Amino acid sequence: MIIWQPDQPINRGRFIIQGKPLGCGGYGITYKAQETNTGKLYAIKTLNQQMQLKNDFAEEQVKFINEALTIKGFDHRHIVKVNEVIQEGKLFGMVMEYIDGVTLFEYVQKKGQLLETEALLYIDQIGQALEYIHQKGHLHRDIKPQNILLRQNQQEAVLIDFGLTRSIATQSMTNSGTNGYAPIEQYRRKGNFGSHTDVYALAATLYYLLTADGLKAEGEQQPVPAVNRKYDNEPLPEPRSYNSRISPRVNDAILQGMALEPEERTPTVLQFRKNLGLVVTPVPTPQRKHERITPPQEIQLKSAVGMDYKKLRDLLATGKWKEADAETARVMLAVAKQEFKDDQTEFWLQRKSIWKFPCEDLRIIDQLWVKYSNGRFGFSVQNRIYQSLGGDYVYDSDIWEAFGDKVGWRKGGMKGFYADITFDIKAPKAHLPAVMAGYLPFVGMGRQDGVDFLERVETCKL
């Protein structure tokens, strides 16, 4: 049995093992290693001690190498990058990028259940990674919070551990999986396997992210296992029974994604993302210079106070970002029954107006920005970034300044000005709408009003 030790050189001294293992599962063990020539850090995965003691160890090593070759062919920002396979004695190692961060499970264990907006951000990223994997003809088969890493100080989730990955075409698979996340078909050697198999696990992961506190109170660490639901008739409580802040749309999407039988389940990850409201329909591109594009009609422009949002819609549809920003200020102040001035730097939404601002109207404005920027701009996007930095709607100067840096409203650590705003689709994510950057809470980073506005965005479930 081979166990690599701290400071041990491997692969003819090319790598030096650094400290204790990063993690150990039922299949593999992962070490942190430094490449001696470059000083660069890597994660190197091998078969663990239990696997090394098995009679079919040689066959397991072949599977391990095949896993490495499969992942090496993947090129996606939310999938861990595999560089090569090395050998140290009789043991093979998979050399991967080293990700400085924690698993989503560890993150939730420390922080508690996530707000819906933050949870959806990570699920959307991993969902896109799964769509990529499925297009390549493979299933992951082990989606769970423990197999998702969060990059340090970034709002990026990365999918890891492909030990159970199989070809979609294979209809006879080992009955392996993790209780609470594995669908019922993974408890059978032969079954109806497909993209819906990973949908179940992704939906179960979202279930956990949003209900961890309620589950913990009942002494549970994961949703009710599919096998218990099937053979013990144990019901799956709807997520809202643990967390009343979950929106009906997300609650229903999770339950459909976790339907017990494959035939009744959401069939694809793309459809699951659509059910969650995460897929934005691209805006058609004009074929001729003066051709008019009819804006998509999916967004219902039904204001709670009779405001007309057609002009804002048309400006966004044609990519007139600066004009759309000014129109956003105008309609928001009109809804709040405050005076609008041509000088946009005078924009100011009073605190009493923030808390009375109709959710219906805030949602329309946000959906229009999100839709026509393909998810790049919008108040909900700004709110997710604020949350990802640790924002909890209580003013904190460090978090507020980090937020201003992240969305590009501060330059070189100094507060910015409205004249410095970039009205272009290539602007930093969440840079627009910048009407709020035109009033001091965002530019000066020194008032509770801006925090209150984002909390209103959160309470409106944007």
HELIX and SHEET records of a PDB file:
HELIX    1   1 GLN A   49  GLN A   52  1                                   4    
HELIX    2   2 PHE A   57  LYS A   72  1                                  16    
HELIX    3   3 LEU A  104  LYS A  111  1                                   8    
HELIX    4   4 GLU A  116  GLN A  135  1                                  20    
HELIX    5   5 PRO A  145  ASN A  147  5                                   3    
HELIX    6   6 ILE A  184  TYR A  187  5                                   4    
HELIX    7   7 SER A  195  ALA A  217  1                                  23    
HELIX    8   8 ALA A  226  TYR A  231  1                                   6    
HELIX    9   9 PRO A  239  SER A  241  5                                   3    
HELIX   10  10 PRO A  248  GLY A  257  1                                  10    
HELIX   11  11 PRO A  262  GLU A  264  5                                   3    
HELIX   12  12 VAL A  269  ASN A  275  1                                   7    
HELIX   13  13 LYS A  310  ALA A  317  1                                   8    
HELIX   14  14 TRP A  321  VAL A  335  1                                  15    
HELIX   15  15 GLN A  344  GLU A  346  5                                   3    
HELIX   16  16 ARG A  351  LYS A  356  1                                   6    
HELIX   17  17 CYS A  359  TYR A  372  1                                  14    
HELIX   18  18 PHE A  379  SER A  388  1                                  10    
HELIX   19  19 SER A  397  LYS A  406  1                                  10    
HELIX   20  20 TYR A  418  ASP A  420  5                                   3    
HELIX   21  21 VAL A  435  GLY A  438  5                                   4    
HELIX   22  22 LEU A  440  VAL A  443  1                                   4    
HELIX   23  23 GLN A  448  THR A  459  1                                  12    
SHEET    1   A 4 PRO A   9  ILE A  10  0                                        
SHEET    2   A 4 PHE A  15  ILE A  17 -1                                        
SHEET    3   A 4 GLY A  28  GLU A  35 -1                                        
SHEET    4   A 4 GLY A  23  CYS A  24 -1                                        
SHEET    1   B 6 PRO A   9  ILE A  10  0                                        
SHEET    2   B 6 PHE A  15  ILE A  17 -1                                        
SHEET    3   B 6 GLY A  28  GLU A  35 -1                                        
SHEET    4   B 6 LEU A  41  LEU A  47 -1                                        
SHEET    5   B 6 LEU A  91  GLU A  97 -1                                        
SHEET    6   B 6 VAL A  82  GLU A  88 -1                                        
SHEET    1   C 3 GLY A 101  THR A 103  0                                        
SHEET    2   C 3 ILE A 148  ARG A 151 -1                                        
SHEET    3   C 3 ALA A 157  LEU A 159 -1                                        
SHEET    1   D 2 HIS A 138  LEU A 139  0                                        
SHEET    2   D 2 ARG A 166  SER A 167 -1                                        
SHEET    1   E 2 ARG A 410  LYS A 411  0                                        
SHEET    2   E 2 MET A 414  LYS A 415 -1                                        
END                                                                             
